[in-house]
Amino acid sequence: MAAKPKNAKTDATAKKVRVKPTTAFAPLKFKDFTITQKKSGRYEVITTSTGKNVNGGDKEKLLLEAKILTPSIPKAKSEAATT
């Protein structure tokens, strides 16, 4: 019988690769901008006139208007907790 080399990796010690789930999100094209989804799952908004990314509050407004994001409503504080 031949012995295994000392530095050979076995199946149990091999590095496991985490596969991210893919989504079937087709790019949404509007008159002034395009919305795409990155591999990380985040959304990217690009203006069609300049080709630059839209960031911050403007990006949030556009994603809400396109109904990709749903607005989160903060819970109302109860009066007992404030007294």
Distance bins in CASP14 RR format, pairs under 12 A and 6 or more apart:
PFRMAT RR
TARGET T0000
AUTHOR 0000-0000-0000
RMODE 2
METHOD distances of the structure
MODEL  1
2 8 0 0 0 0 0 1 0 0 0 0 0
4 10 0 0 0 0 1 0 0 0 0 0 0
7 13 0 0 0 0 0 1 0 0 0 0 0
8 14 0 0 0 0 0 1 0 0 0 0 0
9 15 0 0 0 0 1 0 0 0 0 0 0
9 16 0 0 0 0 0 1 0 0 0 0 0
19 39 0 0 0 0 0 1 0 0 0 0 0
20 37 0 0 0 0 0 1 0 0 0 0 0
20 38 0 0 0 0 0 1 0 0 0 0 0
20 39 1 0 0 1 0 0 0 0 0 0 0
20 40 1 0 0 1 0 0 0 0 0 0 0
20 41 1 0 0 1 0 0 0 0 0 0 0
20 42 0 0 0 0 0 1 0 0 0 0 0
21 37 0 0 0 0 0 1 0 0 0 0 0
21 39 0 0 0 0 0 1 0 0 0 0 0
21 40 0 0 0 0 0 1 0 0 0 0 0
21 41 0 0 0 0 1 0 0 0 0 0 0
22 37 0 0 0 0 1 0 0 0 0 0 0
22 38 0 0 0 0 0 1 0 0 0 0 0
22 39 0 0 0 0 1 0 0 0 0 0 0
22 40 0 0 0 0 0 1 0 0 0 0 0
22 41 0 0 0 0 1 0 0 0 0 0 0
23 36 0 0 0 0 0 1 0 0 0 0 0
23 37 1 0 0 1 0 0 0 0 0 0 0
23 38 0 0 0 0 0 1 0 0 0 0 0
23 39 0 0 0 0 1 0 0 0 0 0 0
23 40 0 0 0 0 0 1 0 0 0 0 0
23 41 1 0 0 1 0 0 0 0 0 0 0
23 42 0 0 0 0 0 1 0 0 0 0 0
23 43 0 0 0 0 0 1 0 0 0 0 0
23 68 0 0 0 0 0 1 0 0 0 0 0
24 37 0 0 0 0 1 0 0 0 0 0 0
25 35 0 0 0 0 1 0 0 0 0 0 0
25 36 1 0 0 1 0 0 0 0 0 0 0
25 37 1 0 1 0 0 0 0 0 0 0 0
25 38 0 0 0 0 1 0 0 0 0 0 0
25 39 0 0 0 0 0 1 0 0 0 0 0
25 41 0 0 0 0 1 0 0 0 0 0 0
25 42 0 0 0 0 0 1 0 0 0 0 0
25 43 0 0 0 0 1 0 0 0 0 0 0
25 44 0 0 0 0 0 1 0 0 0 0 0
25 66 0 0 0 0 0 1 0 0 0 0 0
25 68 0 0 0 0 1 0 0 0 0 0 0
26 34 0 0 0 0 0 1 0 0 0 0 0
26 35 0 0 0 0 1 0 0 0 0 0 0
26 36 0 0 0 0 1 0 0 0 0 0 0
26 37 0 0 0 0 1 0 0 0 0 0 0
27 33 0 0 0 0 0 1 0 0 0 0 0
27 34 1 0 1 0 0 0 0 0 0 0 0
27 35 1 0 0 1 0 0 0 0 0 0 0
27 36 1 0 1 0 0 0 0 0 0 0 0
27 37 1 0 0 1 0 0 0 0 0 0 0
27 38 0 0 0 0 0 1 0 0 0 0 0
27 43 0 0 0 0 0 1 0 0 0 0 0
27 44 0 0 0 0 1 0 0 0 0 0 0
27 45 0 0 0 0 0 1 0 0 0 0 0
27 46 0 0 0 0 1 0 0 0 0 0 0
27 48 0 0 0 0 0 1 0 0 0 0 0
27 66 0 0 0 0 0 1 0 0 0 0 0
27 68 0 0 0 0 0 1 0 0 0 0 0
28 34 1 0 0 1 0 0 0 0 0 0 0
28 35 1 0 1 0 0 0 0 0 0 0 0
28 36 1 0 0 1 0 0 0 0 0 0 0
28 37 0 0 0 0 1 0 0 0 0 0 0
28 43 0 0 0 0 1 0 0 0 0 0 0
28 44 0 0 0 0 0 1 0 0 0 0 0
28 45 0 0 0 0 1 0 0 0 0 0 0
28 46 0 0 0 0 0 1 0 0 0 0 0
28 48 0 0 0 0 0 1 0 0 0 0 0
28 62 0 0 0 0 1 0 0 0 0 0 0
28 63 0 0 0 0 1 0 0 0 0 0 0
28 65 0 0 0 0 0 1 0 0 0 0 0
28 66 1 0 0 1 0 0 0 0 0 0 0
28 67 0 0 0 0 0 1 0 0 0 0 0
28 68 1 0 0 1 0 0 0 0 0 0 0
29 35 0 0 0 0 1 0 0 0 0 0 0
29 36 0 0 0 0 1 0 0 0 0 0 0
29 45 0 0 0 0 0 1 0 0 0 0 0
29 46 0 0 0 0 0 1 0 0 0 0 0
29 47 0 0 0 0 0 1 0 0 0 0 0
29 48 1 0 0 1 0 0 0 0 0 0 0
29 66 0 0 0 0 0 1 0 0 0 0 0
30 36 0 0 0 0 0 1 0 0 0 0 0
30 45 0 0 0 0 1 0 0 0 0 0 0
30 46 0 0 0 0 0 1 0 0 0 0 0
30 47 0 0 0 0 0 1 0 0 0 0 0
30 48 1 0 0 1 0 0 0 0 0 0 0
30 49 0 0 0 0 0 1 0 0 0 0 0
30 54 0 0 0 0 0 1 0 0 0 0 0
30 62 0 0 0 0 1 0 0 0 0 0 0
30 63 0 0 0 0 0 1 0 0 0 0 0
30 65 0 0 0 0 1 0 0 0 0 0 0
30 66 1 0 0 1 0 0 0 0 0 0 0
30 68 0 0 0 0 0 1 0 0 0 0 0
31 47 0 0 0 0 0 1 0 0 0 0 0
31 48 1 0 0 1 0 0 0 0 0 0 0
31 49 0 0 0 0 1 0 0 0 0 0 0
31 62 0 0 0 0 0 1 0 0 0 0 0
32 45 0 0 0 0 1 0 0 0 0 0 0
32 46 0 0 0 0 0 1 0 0 0 0 0
32 47 1 0 0 1 0 0 0 0 0 0 0
32 48 1 0 0 1 0 0 0 0 0 0 0
32 49 1 0 0 1 0 0 0 0 0 0 0
32 50 0 0 0 0 0 1 0 0 0 0 0
32 51 0 0 0 0 0 1 0 0 0 0 0
32 54 0 0 0 0 1 0 0 0 0 0 0
32 58 0 0 0 0 0 1 0 0 0 0 0
32 62 0 0 0 0 1 0 0 0 0 0 0
32 65 0 0 0 0 0 1 0 0 0 0 0
32 66 0 0 0 0 0 1 0 0 0 0 0
33 43 0 0 0 0 0 1 0 0 0 0 0
33 44 0 0 0 0 0 1 0 0 0 0 0
33 45 1 0 1 0 0 0 0 0 0 0 0
33 46 1 0 0 1 0 0 0 0 0 0 0
33 47 1 0 1 0 0 0 0 0 0 0 0
33 48 1 0 0 1 0 0 0 0 0 0 0
33 49 0 0 0 0 1 0 0 0 0 0 0
33 50 0 0 0 0 0 1 0 0 0 0 0
33 51 0 0 0 0 1 0 0 0 0 0 0
33 52 0 0 0 0 0 1 0 0 0 0 0
33 53 0 0 0 0 1 0 0 0 0 0 0
33 54 1 0 0 1 0 0 0 0 0 0 0
33 58 0 0 0 0 1 0 0 0 0 0 0
33 59 0 0 0 0 1 0 0 0 0 0 0
33 61 0 0 0 0 0 1 0 0 0 0 0
33 62 1 0 0 1 0 0 0 0 0 0 0
33 63 0 0 0 0 0 1 0 0 0 0 0
33 65 0 0 0 0 0 1 0 0 0 0 0
33 66 0 0 0 0 1 0 0 0 0 0 0
34 43 0 0 0 0 0 1 0 0 0 0 0
34 44 0 0 0 0 1 0 0 0 0 0 0
34 45 1 0 0 1 0 0 0 0 0 0 0
34 46 1 0 1 0 0 0 0 0 0 0 0
34 47 0 0 0 0 1 0 0 0 0 0 0
34 48 1 0 0 1 0 0 0 0 0 0 0
34 49 0 0 0 0 0 1 0 0 0 0 0
34 50 0 0 0 0 0 1 0 0 0 0 0
34 51 0 0 0 0 1 0 0 0 0 0 0
34 52 0 0 0 0 0 1 0 0 0 0 0
34 53 0 0 0 0 0 1 0 0 0 0 0
34 54 0 0 0 0 0 1 0 0 0 0 0
34 62 0 0 0 0 0 1 0 0 0 0 0
34 66 0 0 0 0 0 1 0 0 0 0 0
35 42 0 0 0 0 0 1 0 0 0 0 0
35 43 1 0 1 0 0 0 0 0 0 0 0
35 44 1 0 0 1 0 0 0 0 0 0 0
35 45 1 0 1 0 0 0 0 0 0 0 0
35 46 0 0 0 0 1 0 0 0 0 0 0
35 47 0 0 0 0 0 1 0 0 0 0 0
35 48 0 0 0 0 0 1 0 0 0 0 0
35 53 0 0 0 0 0 1 0 0 0 0 0
35 54 0 0 0 0 1 0 0 0 0 0 0
35 59 0 0 0 0 1 0 0 0 0 0 0
35 62 1 0 0 1 0 0 0 0 0 0 0
35 63 1 0 0 1 0 0 0 0 0 0 0
35 64 0 0 0 0 0 1 0 0 0 0 0
35 65 0 0 0 0 0 1 0 0 0 0 0
35 66 1 0 1 0 0 0 0 0 0 0 0
35 67 0 0 0 0 0 1 0 0 0 0 0
35 68 1 0 0 1 0 0 0 0 0 0 0
35 69 0 0 0 0 0 1 0 0 0 0 0
36 42 0 0 0 0 1 0 0 0 0 0 0
36 43 1 0 0 1 0 0 0 0 0 0 0
36 44 1 0 1 0 0 0 0 0 0 0 0
36 45 0 0 0 0 1 0 0 0 0 0 0
36 46 1 0 0 1 0 0 0 0 0 0 0
36 53 0 0 0 0 0 1 0 0 0 0 0
36 54 0 0 0 0 0 1 0 0 0 0 0
36 63 0 0 0 0 0 1 0 0 0 0 0
36 66 0 0 0 0 0 1 0 0 0 0 0
36 68 0 0 0 0 0 1 0 0 0 0 0
37 43 1 0 1 0 0 0 0 0 0 0 0
37 44 1 0 0 1 0 0 0 0 0 0 0
37 45 0 0 0 0 0 1 0 0 0 0 0
37 63 0 0 0 0 0 1 0 0 0 0 0
37 66 0 0 0 0 0 1 0 0 0 0 0
37 68 0 0 0 0 1 0 0 0 0 0 0
38 44 1 0 1 0 0 0 0 0 0 0 0
38 45 0 0 0 0 0 1 0 0 0 0 0
38 46 0 0 0 0 0 1 0 0 0 0 0
38 53 0 0 0 0 0 1 0 0 0 0 0
41 68 0 0 0 0 0 1 0 0 0 0 0
42 53 0 0 0 0 0 1 0 0 0 0 0
42 55 0 0 0 0 0 1 0 0 0 0 0
42 59 0 0 0 0 0 1 0 0 0 0 0
42 63 0 0 0 0 0 1 0 0 0 0 0
42 68 0 0 0 0 0 1 0 0 0 0 0
42 69 0 0 0 0 0 1 0 0 0 0 0
43 53 0 0 0 0 0 1 0 0 0 0 0
43 54 0 0 0 0 0 1 0 0 0 0 0
43 55 0 0 0 0 0 1 0 0 0 0 0
43 56 0 0 0 0 0 1 0 0 0 0 0
43 59 1 0 0 1 0 0 0 0 0 0 0
43 60 0 0 0 0 0 1 0 0 0 0 0
43 62 0 0 0 0 1 0 0 0 0 0 0
43 63 1 0 1 0 0 0 0 0 0 0 0
43 64 0 0 0 0 0 1 0 0 0 0 0
43 66 0 0 0 0 1 0 0 0 0 0 0
43 68 1 0 0 1 0 0 0 0 0 0 0
43 69 0 0 0 0 1 0 0 0 0 0 0
44 51 0 0 0 0 0 1 0 0 0 0 0
44 52 0 0 0 0 0 1 0 0 0 0 0
44 53 1 0 0 1 0 0 0 0 0 0 0
44 54 0 0 0 0 1 0 0 0 0 0 0
44 55 0 0 0 0 1 0 0 0 0 0 0
44 59 0 0 0 0 1 0 0 0 0 0 0
44 62 0 0 0 0 0 1 0 0 0 0 0
44 63 0 0 0 0 0 1 0 0 0 0 0
44 68 0 0 0 0 0 1 0 0 0 0 0
45 51 0 0 0 0 0 1 0 0 0 0 0
45 52 0 0 0 0 1 0 0 0 0 0 0
45 53 1 0 0 1 0 0 0 0 0 0 0
45 54 1 0 1 0 0 0 0 0 0 0 0
45 55 0 0 0 0 1 0 0 0 0 0 0
45 56 0 0 0 0 1 0 0 0 0 0 0
45 57 0 0 0 0 0 1 0 0 0 0 0
45 58 1 0 0 1 0 0 0 0 0 0 0
45 59 1 0 1 0 0 0 0 0 0 0 0
45 60 0 0 0 0 1 0 0 0 0 0 0
45 61 0 0 0 0 1 0 0 0 0 0 0
45 62 1 0 1 0 0 0 0 0 0 0 0
45 63 1 0 0 1 0 0 0 0 0 0 0
45 64 0 0 0 0 0 1 0 0 0 0 0
45 65 0 0 0 0 0 1 0 0 0 0 0
45 66 0 0 0 0 1 0 0 0 0 0 0
45 68 0 0 0 0 1 0 0 0 0 0 0
45 69 0 0 0 0 0 1 0 0 0 0 0
46 52 1 0 0 1 0 0 0 0 0 0 0
46 53 1 0 1 0 0 0 0 0 0 0 0
46 54 1 0 0 1 0 0 0 0 0 0 0
46 55 0 0 0 0 0 1 0 0 0 0 0
46 59 0 0 0 0 0 1 0 0 0 0 0
46 62 0 0 0 0 0 1 0 0 0 0 0
47 53 0 0 0 0 1 0 0 0 0 0 0
47 54 1 0 0 1 0 0 0 0 0 0 0
47 55 0 0 0 0 0 1 0 0 0 0 0
47 58 0 0 0 0 1 0 0 0 0 0 0
47 59 0 0 0 0 0 1 0 0 0 0 0
47 62 0 0 0 0 1 0 0 0 0 0 0
48 54 0 0 0 0 0 1 0 0 0 0 0
52 58 0 0 0 0 0 1 0 0 0 0 0
52 59 0 0 0 0 0 1 0 0 0 0 0
53 59 1 0 0 1 0 0 0 0 0 0 0
53 62 0 0 0 0 0 1 0 0 0 0 0
54 60 0 0 0 0 1 0 0 0 0 0 0
54 61 0 0 0 0 1 0 0 0 0 0 0
54 62 1 0 0 1 0 0 0 0 0 0 0
54 63 0 0 0 0 1 0 0 0 0 0 0
54 66 0 0 0 0 0 1 0 0 0 0 0
55 61 0 0 0 0 0 1 0 0 0 0 0
55 62 0 0 0 0 0 1 0 0 0 0 0
55 63 0 0 0 0 0 1 0 0 0 0 0
56 62 0 0 0 0 1 0 0 0 0 0 0
56 63 0 0 0 0 0 1 0 0 0 0 0
57 63 0 0 0 0 1 0 0 0 0 0 0
57 64 0 0 0 0 1 0 0 0 0 0 0
57 65 0 0 0 0 0 1 0 0 0 0 0
57 69 0 0 0 0 0 1 0 0 0 0 0
58 64 0 0 0 0 0 1 0 0 0 0 0
58 65 0 0 0 0 0 1 0 0 0 0 0
59 65 0 0 0 0 0 1 0 0 0 0 0
59 66 0 0 0 0 0 1 0 0 0 0 0
59 68 0 0 0 0 0 1 0 0 0 0 0
59 69 0 0 0 0 1 0 0 0 0 0 0
60 66 0 0 0 0 0 1 0 0 0 0 0
60 68 0 0 0 0 0 1 0 0 0 0 0
60 69 1 0 0 1 0 0 0 0 0 0 0
60 70 0 0 0 0 0 1 0 0 0 0 0
60 71 0 0 0 0 1 0 0 0 0 0 0
60 72 0 0 0 0 0 1 0 0 0 0 0
61 68 0 0 0 0 0 1 0 0 0 0 0
61 69 0 0 0 0 1 0 0 0 0 0 0
61 71 0 0 0 0 0 1 0 0 0 0 0
62 68 0 0 0 0 1 0 0 0 0 0 0
62 69 0 0 0 0 1 0 0 0 0 0 0
63 69 1 0 1 0 0 0 0 0 0 0 0
63 70 0 0 0 0 1 0 0 0 0 0 0
63 71 0 0 0 0 0 1 0 0 0 0 0
64 70 0 0 0 0 1 0 0 0 0 0 0
64 71 1 0 0 1 0 0 0 0 0 0 0
64 72 0 0 0 0 0 1 0 0 0 0 0
65 71 0 0 0 0 0 1 0 0 0 0 0
75 81 0 0 0 0 0 1 0 0 0 0 0
76 82 0 0 0 0 0 1 0 0 0 0 0
77 83 0 0 0 0 0 1 0 0 0 0 0
END
